[in-house]
Amino acid sequence: MNNFTLIETGSDLAAFRQYLLRENIGKIAMDFEGDFNLHAYGEKLCLIQIFDGKKYFIIDPLKIRNEEIILFLENKKIVKFMYGTESDISLVYKQYGARLNNVFDLQILVNVLNLEHKGLDAVLKEVLNIEVKNKKQFQMYNWLKRPIDRESLRYALNDVAYLFQINDVLLKRIIGENKYEELLFQIIRRDFDFEKERVPGIFKKIEYKNLPKEKKEVFTNIYNLRDKIAREYNLPPNSLLSNDAMLNLVNGRESPANVKFSRAITEKTKNEIINTLNGLLG
């Protein structure tokens, strides 16, 4: 993984597609790094990591036109070996309107074998006895910043480096346990609902679900207000006004005047938010 090709232009990406065709490469291991309302507003694809079995590549989608990224992602001639793809598929559909084609999610193999731990790091440890190092160092990493240092890029390639090996080992186990028919059924039944409305995580939490109907309505209005301001300032919504703060507001445990807002917003905006919150909370 010390040697990899960084693809930063549309012409380089077009050349990479031609390379795959010329070398008759029909499958690649692929993974994404993204930012999910952590360092800026919204969900953004930041890196595409690729391993073709011999060589490593990193595509920088922040520097390439959307049309070129879509052409690559929707390429039906290449099978993309990935792991735990639901959020990845949702991300590129939401951002680009692109439908990832020919994806084989190795998590299906894990599910068929009923492995206790489903995360990629745990599977790597159990199947190949490989432990990913420096995981905590990169959990909060800002993949939006440029340039990205090479150590971070090498770390990002960990998630594609062993996908082919995992596939080979787990497939052998499935055949050995006579579960290939179940695997086939799971692959056939697998279908991603692109049009399904994604519910924000806060609305799935028990703290929200336990609110009375009228307080749920107030919470939703506060949530929408926060989202509007966060979009205007390009801030992670939770840094503007935390989920806990919103729950405290609707439950009367905190007043708008005492809420700690992000320092990035102006005093004028802060006062406008407080006035609006006072109106919503009655």
N, C-alpha and C positions, 0 to 999 in steps of 0.2 A: 504493500500500500504506500510505500515511500514514493513510488513513481506513479503519477497519474496525469491525465490530460485535462486541463481546464478549458471548457468551452464557453466563450463569453460573447460570441457574435453569431448573428443569423447565418452567415456564410460558413462558419465553423460547424454549426449544428447541421447544416445541409450536407457538409462534407462528411460528418459523422454518420448521417443516415446512408450516404453512399458507401461508406466504409463497411457498414453492417451488411449492405446488399452485396457488395463486391466480395467480401469474405464469407458470404453465405452463412451469416450468423443469424440463427432463427430464434434464439432465446437470450435474454439478458436478466441479470439480477438487478432490481431497481428499488430505490427508497427515496424518500423526501425528507428534507428539513424545512420546517415552516415556522411562522410566528403566529400564535393564536391569542391575539389580544394581550400579549405579554409586554412588548416594547413599543407598540403602536396600535392604532385602531384597526380592528378587523383581522381577518385571517389571510395570510399571504404565503405563497409558495416561495421559498428562499433558495433552495438547492435541489438538484436532482442528481443522486449518486447512482452510478452504473458500474457493473462488473460483467464482462462478456465471457468470463471463464479464463481469460488470459490477461486482459488489460483493464485498468480502472479509468473511469471518466467522471468528471463532475461538470454538470451544466448549470450555468448561472442564469436563471430565468429573469432576474432583475435587470439584466443587461441585453435581453433579447426580445424582439417583438413578439407579442402574443400569438400572432399567426404562425410563427415558426415553432413555438412551443406546442401549440395545438396540433400541428402537423405531426410532430414527434409523438405526442401522447396518444394520438388516435391512430397511429400506424398499426394496421392489421396484420402486417407481415412478421411482426416480432412478438413473441410471447414474453410477457413481463413477469418474472418470478418476484413476488413481493411477500410481505408478512404483515398481517393485521391491516387490511386495506380500506376499511370502511371510512375512516376519517380522511385518508388520502384521496379516495375517489370523490368524496363529498367536497373536499377542498378545491380540486381542480375543476370540478363542475361548477361550483359556486363562483370561482374566480375567473375562469376562462370560458365556461360553457362547454368544456371538453368532456367527452365520455371516454374514460380509459378503456381501451380495447385489449382483448387477449391477455387478461390478467389471471395468473394462477396464484392464489393466496395460500401460502404454505400453512397457514393456521388451520386450514381444513384438515390437513394431515394430523395435526396435533389434536384436533377435536375427535377425529375418528379413533385415535389411539387412547383417548381419554387421559391424556397427560394431566397431572395435577396442576402444574403451573403453565399458564398460557403465554406469558410475555416472552418476547424474543430473547432477552438476556437469560431468562431462566431456562428456556429451551436450549440455548447454546451451551449452558453449563451442563444440563442433563444429557444432551445428545452427543456433544463433541468435547465436553469437559473444557470449554473455553470460557474464561471470565473476562468480560469487558472492563477495562480499566478507565479510571478518570470519569466515570459516569456522572458523579455529583458535580464535577467541575463544569460540565456542559449542560446540565439540566435547565439552567436559567440563561443559557448563552444567547446573545443577540445575533441571530443569523441574518438580520437585515443590514448589519453594518458592513461597510466595504472600506478597505480590502479585508478579507478574511485570512487570518494567519494560517500557515500550512499545517500546523499541529491540529487546528480545529477541522480542517478539511480532511486530514488523515483519520481523525476520530469519526467523522461523518461516514467514511467509507466502511467502518466496521459492520454496519447493518446490511451491507450487500456482500461482504467478503465471503460469508459462509453459507449463503442461502442454497447454493447448489449442493453443498455437502449435506446440509440438513435434509434437503429433498431426497437425496440418495439413501441416507440412513433410514429415514422414516418410511419411505416407500418399501424398502426391504422388510421392515417390521410389519407393515400393513399386509404385505403378501404372505409373510411368515405366519401371521395371525389370521389369515384368510378373511381379511376385512376389505379387500379391494372392491367388492360389490357395494358395500356401504360408502366407500370413497366415491365411487361413480355416482351413486344417488345424490350425495351431498353436492358434488360438482354440478350436476344437472339442475338441482333445486336452487342453487345459488343464484340470486337475482337481486341486483341493487336498485332500489327505488329512488331514481334521481329526483322525482318531483315531491318526495316526502318532505314535509315541513320539519326542519330540525328545531327541537325545543331547547332553548338555552338551559345550561346545567342548573342554574339557580332555581328554575321552576320545577325541577325534579326533586329538590331537597325537601326533607320532611318539615323543615322550619317554614317553608312557603306553603306546603300542602296543608299544614295545620292551621293556617290563617283562616279566619272567617271570610265569607264571600266579599263583603264590603272592603275588608283590608287587602284582599288579593287584588281588587280593582285599583286601590290606591297604590299598592306596591308596583303594579304593572305600569301605572302612569309615571311613577318615579323612575322605574327602569327605562322607559321610553325617553324621558327627559335626560337621564344620564347618557343614553346612547346618542342622542342628538348632539349634546355638547361635546362628547368624546369624539364624535365624527368630525365636528368643526375644528377641534384642536389637534386631531390625529393623536389622541391619547388612548392608552388601554382603559376601557371603562372602569375597571376595578381600581385603577390608580386615581381616577377622578373622584369616585365615590364608591367605597367598598360595599360588597354585598351585606356584610354585617351591619354597616351603617344604615343601609336601606331598611333592613329588618328592624333595627332599633328605632328608626323613625316611625314606621307604621305601628309598632307596638308601644309607642309612647315612652320608650326608654331614653330617648335622646331628642333634643330640639334642633331644628334647622340651624339656629344661630351657633350651636356648639359643635356642629359637624366639621371635621377636618377635610378640606378639599385639597386637590392637587395644587401645588405651588405654581404650576404651569399656566393656570387660568388667571385672567385679570381680575382685579377687585370688582370691576363693573359686572363681569359675568358671575362672579361669586354672589354678589348681592341679588342679581336677577334670579339665580337658582334658589337662594334662600326665600325670596318673595314668592316664587312659584311653589316651593315646598310648603310654605305656610298656607297658601291657598288650597293645596291638595289635601293637607292634613286637617284643615278646618280649624 
